[in-house]
Amino acid sequence: MERNFREETMKHNNLLSLEAICKIVGLDDNLIIDHEEMGKRLKVTFFPYEGNVCEHTRRFYAKLKEAFIHYGVTIVPFEEALIKKDQKAIKKGIHLIVLGEQSVDNMPIEYLTSYRDNLILTVIDDNKYIAENFIQKGFKEQADYGLALITWHFSNFVVGVDKDHWIPYGSTGLNDVYKTDYAGSFNNDILKTLISKLYAPINPLPLSDFKISKEGFSGTDPQIKPYLDDLVKGSKLFMDTGLMSYRFTANDVPFKKDAYRKLYTIMLDNRTSVHFGYISRQLPTCLSSVYLLPEAEKEIGIAFGDKDYTFHNDELYIKLMLNNAEICLKVPEIHTLTSISGADKVNMQYKDIVKMGLNNGKMTLQFEESVDPVKSNVRPSFDTKVILSNAVATSLFASILKYVNPAAAYPNLLETNGIALGHWHGYFNPDYIPRGWEIYGGNFPVFMCSAQQAAAYGFIGKSKAMMKHILSQQDHEYCGDIHIEPDHGVNITWESLTNLAYFLRSSNNVAKVGTEFFPLIKNYSTI
């Protein structure tokens, strides 16, 4: 299917084309970010029903199928979805929709030919979550309950249904409750939660996606030691916030077969544990000079043609409108420090830290000098693309802010000291958000942390938030931003991780894990 990037860009009112964003962040050229378009490209089959479920769950299952049809999802009859009629094997690219609990000798997972290209969504009776008031229980209890359902049914997603509600359980631990409003918002809720998740699932990055430095960094290197120390000290200060304490391994959750426990780790790219949230430290960044387009064409001989990006002397440049003039600038090279996947986020050591870079859409990776990435079986964070997308968007639009207002404090902070980025599976209390922070993302579709779409929406939201500040000429400094990810959590930039942790520790009500503050902060989202 031929792509019309200009049409997609106009539909989302982006400052840059989706094609340019993909080049900047290093995303797939054929990336789809529109959830309605995702529905049209999705293929599912309905697994033969087995066992007993309540009438309201059967009704939900039927309405789910109707919603899929409404959004153009291709429904493949089960027999046609099999590679061979007498073989337990689903064709690649077709996802399984399952009703009720399946017997141990007929598990849908046994039908998959690819753990990345075939996903499982299971719909079950679930009177416990509402009846036992899990909504008022702590985040750990909620996350434990949802993850246990996912591993027991060995599904990517489980939807629990009672008489009046449905709860989509995923791997984030955030279990939002939806009304079964079949005459109202039901179809749209399915579109923004289940369709987007099925189309863009968890997709952890392998080490082969990075250019890995042969030499590790040293903790005594004066160029990065202050930022390593900020990460280490900040991680320990985060312990008291309770925002990053949730961690689990395959041994902590139930499976119907012991063999599934090992299979689960394979599906996670051989990661042995999952620790929700991340903290990251963007290193001081050299911001780019901004040119009026005619000046750039004359002075450096740059040519864009009919696109809003180009490679000039092997460097990636973009152009966009600023007020009524076209400007262009080089996409800055960025570097960040963060933890390897599965590390203890609240007790970090130098060996747990990895230095990631992004330049001209290509990712680099450097481990601490004592770490052998092959022998240690280390993996980059699930959130790698989101972290890098955030950092490069910050640097790009800070360059423009500096061009418009050379005295602005934020670009100077980024150039001299870098900035911090924190993420947890919960939200801010908007009453505590200081002046100068832009909030965006409250109405974005739901995506998993490692989905490329999450990185694209993060870039789009940040670029709009920063440009909104630049163009509005507000009477306060731009201090940072808060990126809301529905059904997932929040990302926030701050001057340092230690200061962010001190701010979060100033009151038990500043921020929490779970969904308590989501309805409040969503209303503050301007994008």
Residue pairs with C-beta under 8 A, 6 or more apart in sequence:
1 41
3 30
5 17
5 18
5 19
6 17
8 17
8 18
8 33
8 34
8 37
9 16
9 17
9 18
11 34
12 18
12 33
12 34
12 460
14 21
14 460
14 463
14 464
15 320
15 321
15 463
15 464
15 467
16 24
16 308
16 309
16 318
16 320
16 463
17 307
17 308
17 309
18 31
18 33
18 456
19 29
19 307
19 309
20 307
20 308
20 309
20 318
21 27
21 456
21 459
21 460
22 28
22 29
22 31
22 361
22 456
23 309
23 316
23 361
24 309
24 316
24 318
24 331
24 361
24 392
24 396
24 459
25 358
25 361
25 385
25 388
25 389
25 392
25 455
25 456
25 459
26 358
26 361
26 362
26 363
26 385
26 388
27 385
27 452
27 455
27 456
28 452
31 452
31 453
31 456
32 38
32 41
32 199
32 453
33 453
33 456
33 457
35 191
35 192
35 195
35 196
35 199
35 445
36 71
36 72
36 191
38 195
38 196
38 199
38 200
39 68
39 71
39 72
39 73
39 191
39 195
39 199
40 71
40 72
40 73
41 199
42 68
42 73
42 74
42 95
42 195
42 198
42 199
43 73
43 74
43 76
43 93
43 94
43 95
44 68
44 73
44 74
44 75
44 76
44 94
44 95
44 96
44 97
44 198
45 75
45 76
45 77
45 78
45 80
45 81
45 90
45 94
45 95
45 96
45 97
46 65
46 75
46 78
46 97
46 98
46 99
47 78
47 96
47 97
47 98
47 99
47 102
47 108
47 111
48 78
49 99
49 100
50 100
50 102
50 103
50 106
51 100
51 101
51 102
51 103
52 100
53 61
53 99
53 100
53 123
53 124
53 125
54 125
54 161
56 161
56 162
56 163
56 180
57 99
57 100
57 123
57 124
57 125
57 161
58 99
60 123
60 159
60 161
60 166
60 180
61 97
61 99
61 123
63 180
63 182
63 186
64 97
64 123
64 159
64 190
64 194
65 75
65 97
67 186
67 187
67 190
67 191
68 75
68 190
68 195
69 75
70 187
71 187
71 190
71 191
71 195
73 195
76 94
79 85
81 90
81 91
81 94
82 88
82 89
82 90
82 91
82 111
83 89
83 90
83 91
83 113
88 110
88 111
89 111
89 112
89 113
90 96
90 111
90 112
90 113
90 118
91 113
92 113
92 114
92 117
92 118
93 117
93 118
94 118
95 118
95 119
95 120
95 121
95 198
96 108
96 111
96 112
96 118
96 119
96 120
96 121
97 121
97 123
98 108
98 120
98 121
98 122
98 123
98 153
98 155
99 122
99 123
100 122
100 123
100 124
100 125
101 124
101 153
102 108
102 153
104 256
104 257
107 154
107 256
107 257
108 120
108 122
108 154
108 155
109 120
109 154
109 155
109 260
109 263
111 118
112 118
112 120
115 266
115 267
116 201
116 203
119 156
119 157
119 198
119 201
120 153
120 154
120 155
120 156
120 157
121 155
121 156
121 157
121 158
121 159
121 194
121 198
122 153
122 155
122 157
122 158
122 159
123 158
123 159
123 161
124 149
124 153
124 158
124 159
124 160
124 161
125 160
125 161
125 162
126 149
126 160
126 161
126 162
126 167
127 162
127 163
128 134
128 145
129 135
129 145
129 160
129 162
129 167
129 175
129 177
130 162
130 165
130 177
131 162
134 141
134 142
134 145
134 175
135 142
135 177
138 514
139 173
139 246
139 425
139 426
139 512
139 513
139 514
140 246
142 173
142 174
142 175
142 514
143 173
143 174
143 175
143 246
143 248
143 276
143 425
144 248
145 175
146 158
146 167
146 169
146 170
146 173
146 175
147 169
147 171
147 173
147 248
147 253
148 253
148 254
149 158
149 160
149 169
150 156
150 157
150 158
150 169
150 170
150 171
150 253
151 250
151 253
151 254
151 255
151 260
151 264
152 253
152 254
152 255
152 256
154 255
154 256
154 260
154 264
156 170
156 197
156 198
156 201
156 202
157 168
157 169
157 170
157 194
157 197
157 198
158 168
158 169
159 166
159 167
159 168
159 169
159 194
160 166
160 167
160 169
161 167
161 180
164 179
164 180
165 177
165 178
165 179
165 180
166 177
166 178
166 180
167 175
167 176
167 177
167 178
168 175
168 176
168 178
168 193
168 194
168 197
168 487
169 175
170 197
170 448
170 487
171 202
171 274
171 448
172 276
172 425
172 448
172 449
172 487
172 488
172 489
173 246
173 276
173 425
173 513
174 425
174 426
174 487
174 488
174 489
174 514
174 515
175 515
176 193
176 487
176 515
176 518
178 189
178 193
179 185
180 186
181 189
191 445
192 445
192 446
192 486
193 446
193 487
196 445
196 446
196 447
196 453
197 446
197 447
197 448
200 447
200 448
200 451
200 452
200 453
200 454
201 448
201 451
202 268
202 382
202 448
202 449
202 450
202 451
203 448
203 450
203 451
203 452
204 268
204 269
204 271
204 341
204 379
204 380
204 382
204 450
205 380
205 384
205 385
205 450
206 269
207 365
207 373
207 379
207 380
209 363
210 356
210 363
210 364
210 365
210 380
211 362
211 363
211 364
211 365
212 364
212 365
212 366
212 367
212 373
213 364
213 365
213 366
213 367
215 366
215 369
216 366
216 367
216 368
216 369
216 370
216 371
217 224
217 355
217 366
217 367
217 368
217 369
218 368
218 369
219 225
219 228
219 350
219 368
219 369
224 283
224 337
224 355
227 281
227 283
227 337
227 418
228 281
228 337
228 350
228 353
230 281
230 420
230 496
230 497
230 498
231 279
231 280
231 281
231 337
231 338
231 339
231 348
231 353
231 497
232 348
232 349
232 350
232 353
233 497
233 498
234 279
234 420
234 496
234 497
234 498
234 500
234 501
235 279
235 339
235 344
235 345
235 346
235 347
235 348
235 497
236 346
236 347
236 348
237 497
237 498
237 501
237 502
237 505
238 244
238 279
238 345
238 346
238 422
238 497
238 501
238 504
239 245
239 346
239 347
240 505
241 501
241 504
241 505
241 511
242 512
242 513
243 277
243 424
243 426
243 504
243 511
243 512
243 513
244 275
244 276
244 277
244 279
244 345
244 346
244 424
245 346
246 275
246 276
246 277
246 425
246 513
247 273
247 274
247 275
247 276
247 344
248 273
248 274
249 272
249 273
249 274
250 261
250 262
250 264
250 265
250 272
251 261
255 261
255 264
265 271
265 272
268 274
269 379
270 377
270 379
271 341
271 342
271 379
272 342
272 377
273 342
274 341
274 342
274 382
275 341
275 342
275 343
275 344
275 345
276 424
276 425
276 489
276 513
277 345
277 422
277 423
277 424
277 425
277 489
278 338
278 339
278 345
278 381
278 383
278 387
278 421
278 422
278 423
279 338
279 339
279 345
279 420
279 421
279 422
279 423
279 497
280 336
280 337
280 338
280 387
280 391
280 420
280 421
280 422
280 423
281 336
281 337
281 338
281 418
281 419
281 420
281 421
281 496
281 497
282 334
282 335
282 336
282 391
282 394
282 395
282 414
282 418
282 419
282 420
282 421
283 334
283 335
283 336
283 337
283 418
284 414
284 415
284 416
284 417
284 418
285 332
285 333
285 334
285 335
285 391
285 395
285 398
285 414
285 415
285 418
286 332
286 333
286 415
287 332
287 395
287 398
287 399
287 402
287 411
287 414
287 415
288 329
288 330
288 331
288 332
288 395
288 396
288 399
289 329
289 330
289 399
289 403
290 327
290 328
290 329
290 399
290 400
290 402
290 403
291 299
291 300
291 327
291 328
291 329
292 325
292 326
292 327
293 304
293 319
293 325
293 326
293 327
293 328
296 302
296 317
296 328
297 303
300 312
301 312
302 310
302 312
302 317
302 328
303 310
303 312
304 310
304 317
304 319
304 328
308 318
308 319
308 320
309 316
309 317
309 318
309 319
310 316
310 317
311 317
311 360
314 360
315 330
315 331
315 360
316 330
316 331
316 360
316 361
317 328
317 329
317 330
317 331
318 328
318 329
318 331
318 396
319 326
319 327
319 328
320 326
320 327
320 328
321 327
322 400
322 404
322 470
323 471
327 400
327 403
329 396
329 399
329 400
331 360
331 392
331 396
332 392
332 395
332 396
332 399
333 357
333 358
333 359
333 360
334 357
334 358
334 359
334 388
334 391
334 392
334 395
335 355
335 356
335 357
336 355
336 356
336 357
336 387
336 388
336 391
336 421
337 353
337 354
337 355
337 356
338 353
338 354
338 356
338 381
338 387
339 345
339 348
339 352
339 353
339 354
339 381
340 352
340 353
340 354
340 367
340 378
340 379
340 380
340 381
341 378
341 379
341 380
341 381
341 382
342 379
343 352
344 352
350 368
350 370
351 368
351 370
351 371
353 368
354 365
354 366
354 367
354 368
354 378
354 380
355 365
355 366
355 367
356 363
356 364
356 365
356 366
356 380
356 384
356 387
356 388
357 363
357 364
357 365
357 366
358 364
358 388
358 391
358 392
363 384
363 388
365 373
365 380
367 373
367 378
371 378
381 387
382 449
382 450
383 423
383 449
383 450
384 450
385 450
385 452
385 454
385 455
386 423
386 449
386 454
386 455
386 458
386 491
387 421
388 455
389 455
389 456
389 458
389 459
390 421
390 458
390 459
390 462
390 483
390 491
390 493
391 421
392 459
393 458
393 459
393 462
393 463
393 466
394 414
394 419
394 462
394 466
394 493
395 414
396 463
397 462
397 463
397 466
397 467
397 470
398 410
398 411
398 414
398 466
399 411
400 466
400 467
400 470
401 408
401 410
401 411
401 466
401 469
401 470
401 478
402 408
402 411
402 412
404 470
405 470
408 477
408 478
409 477
410 477
410 478
410 479
410 480
413 419
413 495
417 495
417 496
419 480
419 493
419 494
419 495
419 496
420 493
420 494
420 495
420 496
420 497
420 499
420 500
421 491
421 492
421 493
421 494
422 491
422 492
422 494
422 497
422 500
423 489
423 490
423 491
423 492
424 489
424 490
424 511
424 513
425 488
425 489
425 513
425 514
426 489
426 490
426 511
426 512
426 513
426 514
426 515
426 516
426 517
427 484
427 489
427 490
427 511
427 512
427 515
427 516
427 517
427 518
427 520
427 521
428 482
428 490
428 492
428 510
428 511
428 517
428 521
429 509
429 510
429 511
429 512
429 517
429 520
429 521
430 439
430 517
430 520
430 521
430 523
430 524
431 509
432 507
432 509
432 510
432 511
433 439
433 482
433 521
433 524
434 479
435 476
435 479
436 476
436 477
436 478
436 479
436 480
437 479
437 480
437 481
437 482
437 492
438 465
438 466
438 468
438 469
438 478
438 480
438 481
438 482
438 526
438 527
439 465
439 481
439 482
439 484
439 521
439 524
439 525
439 526
440 461
440 462
440 464
440 465
440 481
440 482
440 483
440 484
440 525
440 526
440 527
441 457
441 458
441 461
441 483
441 484
441 485
441 486
441 525
441 527
442 484
442 486
442 521
442 522
442 523
442 524
442 525
443 486
443 522
443 525
444 457
444 461
444 484
444 485
444 486
445 453
445 457
445 486
446 485
446 486
446 487
446 488
447 453
447 454
447 457
447 485
447 488
448 454
448 488
449 488
454 485
454 488
458 483
458 491
461 483
461 527
462 481
462 483
464 527
465 481
465 526
465 527
466 478
466 481
468 526
468 527
469 478
470 478
480 492
480 493
480 494
480 495
481 492
481 493
482 490
482 491
482 492
482 521
483 490
483 491
483 492
484 490
484 518
484 521
484 522
484 525
485 491
486 518
486 522
490 511
490 521
492 500
494 500
494 503
503 510
504 510
504 511
511 517
